[in-house]
Amino acid sequence: QKEVEQNSGPLSVPEGAIASLNCTYSDRVSQSFFWYRQYSGKSPELIMSIYSNGDKEDGRFTAQLNKASQYVSLLIRDSQPSDSATYLCAGGATDSWGKFQFGAGTQVVVTP
Amino acid sequence: GAVVSQHPSWVICKSGTSVKIECRSLDFQATTMFWYRQFPKQSLMLMATSNEGSKATYEQGVEKDKFLINHASLTLSTLTVTSAHPEDSSFYICSARSGRSEKLFFGSGTQLSVL
C-alpha cells in the first residue's frame, strides 16, 4: 500500500458546483495533513493544513480529517475555472519529522 | 507565508554537462530543505533531505554522487546534477520548513531539459 493514495481523476466539475477530493493514508503517515494545489508547470502551493479530526474551513475550501478511517478530504465550494489544477494530498512521515509523503494528485477540471 | 526562491526556472544543457540549481529561503532560516523531482503527470518524488552544515540524506534509489547537494548556510541549498543525461530531464523542486512549523514552502521549480 502506498503511504498516501488519491484518485488521479480527472474530476470534472461544473462551474459553481462543489468539488470533492479524497485521500487515504497508511500507518506510516502521521496525523498532520496538507492539501497543495499545483498548476501545470508550476510548483505546489499550500492551500490547507489540518491536524485534528473534523472539519476546517478557509474561504471556499473545507478540509476534513477522519483519523479512525484514515482519510482526509478537500471540498471546494463554488468551483471556478481558476480552480482547475492538480491537488496534492500530503502527510507527514512518521519516521522523519518534516518529511512529507505525497499522493499522486487529483486533476480537477472546472467547466464553464 | 514564507518565501522560497529557486533558480534557474528552466535550463537546457548538453548531455554530459553539469547543472546547478539554487534554492534560497528569503525571509526565514531553513535548517532543513528538501529536493524533489517530478516527471510529467506524476507526483513529487523526494530525492533527498538537505540539512544545514551536514551531509544530505538521500532516498533509496537516488545516486548521491550524481545529485550533489550542498547546504552551506541557513538560507541556501544547491543541487548539482552531474554528467546529466536525457533521462535526468525533469522538473526539480526544492522546499523548506520555517522554524518548528511542519508546513512546507516550495520554490518555483526548475525545468531541466538535457539534450
Interface residues (C-beta under 8 A of the other chain):
Chain A: S32 F34 Y36 G41 K42 S43 P44 E45 L46 S49 L88 A90 G92 S96 W97 G98 K99 F100 F102 G103 A104 G105
Chain B: G1 Q6 T32 F34 Q42 S43 L44 L46 T49 F91 I93 R97 E102 K103 L104 F105 F106 G107 S108 G109 Q111
